[in-house]
Amino acid sequence: MKKLFHSGHTPSDTDSAAFRVGDSVRVKEGECYPDVPDIDISGWQGRITDIDPMNDAPPVVGLAWDSIALRSLPAWLIEESVEKGLDWSEIYLETTALEHAPARDCADDVRQTLGKLEALYRWSFLGEQGSRIHALLANLAANDTMGQLLTWERHLGATLKFPFEAKVVEFQERDWLRTGDILQVLGLEIVDDFYGIIVHCRRRETLDVPLADLECTDKQSANYDLVTDYAVWFANR
């Protein structure tokens, strides 16, 4: 995880001995989000997750935001963090920027808020495509892979127009199917917990192929976005 630091303070009587993992702390007045001066985080609170002495510098602590601070994070910051693979629910600050404070919530509040935000922003880095994926899966838990697969199956069964032509775009371990092969997709076959949605296809013979390995050849058809959305979701699930 990339650490975000706040610096510029002179060490004081506040040092690592004053803080322990699990302590509830508040950001002091006048502090801003590291490298983002437009975000004033004065009064934001969280719980310490780890402490890094940083040699002779003021100690640095990992701070997991509480549920109230999480709801204060700007949407663009969460989206940018998701795109870069950064953990937006936690921040690293020098101990000189923090003070002890009574907790404003409990661990369950944090988990519930974090779950809602993760579901809301998980696909945001994909833009319009991410919005479509989120709209389809918004009511499902992020770890409910089979539930999401079954939702995709219902959605694609109701919206795809069969038959359609598709190209194999993923590397194939099968000797009888190669990247670049053109197939006629005839319909949905089954849902597999490893390969995802399997479709029934025809080349010279009939065969079953994971839909995530295919791309609709007609980029102007509605089928193209449907298949691509599913393939992107499957690759990033």
Buried (B, 14 or more C-beta within 10 A) or exposed (E): EEBBBBEEBEEEEBEBEBBEEEBBBBBBEEBBBBEEEEBBBEBBBBBBEEBBEBEEBBBBBBBBBBBBBBEEBEEEBBBBBBEEEBBBBBBBBBBBBBBEBEBBBEEEBBEEBBEEBBBEBBBBBBEEBBEBBBEBBEEBEEEEBEEBBBBBBEBBEEEBEEBBBBBBBBEBEEEEBEEEBEBBBBEBBEBEEEBBBBBBBEBEEEBEBBBBBBBBBEEEBEBBBBBBBBBBBBEEB
